[in-house]
């Protein structure tokens, strides 16, 4: 029989902060949903609920269109922390 894995239950950061809308201009809040290569992380890794994951996805896509967040990170120019570049 396989052992049941017990992982720590992840909680939605947006629900705990009681945030109803996610603003695309608030990049510091969006960086919790992005990986180090600025890819959108899935719900199972971030712990977001479905509602806030959809809102965060839309906000990240809008921030990318307005050039607040890059679409990709160049592999040749590796930076230790790409979030330091975002102000």
C-alpha positions as CSV (number, residue, x, y, z in Angstrom):
1,X,0.0,0.0,0.0
2,X,1.2,3.5,-0.7
3,X,1.6,5.9,2.1
4,X,-0.6,8.9,2.1
5,X,1.4,12.1,1.7
6,X,0.5,14.8,4.1
7,X,1.3,18.2,2.8
8,X,0.7,21.5,4.5
9,X,-2.5,23.1,3.4
10,X,-1.8,26.2,1.4
11,X,-4.0,29.2,1.9
12,X,-4.9,31.9,-0.5
13,X,-2.9,35.1,0.2
14,X,-5.6,37.2,-1.3
15,X,-8.4,35.7,0.8
16,X,-6.4,36.2,4.0
17,X,-5.8,39.8,3.1
18,X,-9.5,40.2,2.1
19,X,-8.7,41.6,-1.3
20,X,-11.6,41.6,-3.7
21,X,-9.9,43.0,-6.8
22,X,-6.3,42.6,-7.9
23,X,-4.8,45.6,-9.6
24,X,-2.4,45.1,-12.4
25,X,-0.3,48.1,-11.3
26,X,0.5,46.5,-7.9
27,X,3.5,44.4,-9.1
28,X,4.6,43.6,-5.5
29,X,1.5,41.7,-4.9
30,X,1.6,39.9,-8.3
31,X,5.1,38.6,-7.8
32,X,3.8,35.9,-5.4
33,X,2.0,34.3,-8.4
34,X,5.0,34.5,-10.8
35,X,8.0,32.2,-11.0
36,X,11.6,33.4,-11.3
37,X,11.3,33.4,-15.1
38,X,8.0,35.4,-14.8
39,X,5.8,32.5,-15.7
40,X,2.4,32.2,-14.0
41,X,2.5,29.6,-11.3
42,X,-0.4,27.1,-11.0
43,X,-2.9,27.1,-8.1
44,X,-1.4,23.9,-6.6
45,X,1.9,25.7,-6.0
46,X,0.6,29.1,-5.0
47,X,-2.4,28.0,-2.9
48,X,-4.7,30.6,-4.5
49,X,-8.3,29.9,-4.7
50,X,-9.9,29.7,-8.1
51,X,-11.4,33.2,-8.1
52,X,-8.2,34.9,-7.1
53,X,-6.1,32.8,-9.5
54,X,-8.2,33.9,-12.4
55,X,-8.0,37.5,-11.3
56,X,-4.3,37.3,-10.8
57,X,-3.9,35.8,-14.3
58,X,-5.8,38.6,-15.9
59,X,-3.9,41.2,-13.9
60,X,-0.5,39.6,-14.9
61,X,-1.5,39.6,-18.6
62,X,-2.5,43.3,-18.4
63,X,0.7,44.2,-16.6
64,X,2.7,42.4,-19.4
65,X,0.8,44.4,-22.0
66,X,1.6,47.7,-20.3
67,X,5.3,46.6,-19.9
68,X,5.3,46.5,-16.1
69,X,6.3,42.8,-16.1
70,X,8.4,41.2,-18.9
71,X,7.0,38.4,-21.0
72,X,10.2,36.3,-20.7
73,X,13.6,36.5,-19.0
74,X,16.7,36.1,-21.2
75,X,18.6,32.9,-20.5
76,X,21.9,34.4,-21.5
77,X,21.7,37.3,-19.0
78,X,20.9,35.5,-15.8
79,X,20.0,37.7,-12.9
80,X,20.1,36.6,-9.3
81,X,16.7,38.0,-8.4
82,X,14.6,39.3,-11.4
83,X,12.1,40.9,-9.0
84,X,14.7,43.5,-8.0
85,X,14.4,44.9,-11.5
86,X,10.7,45.6,-10.9
87,X,10.0,48.8,-9.1
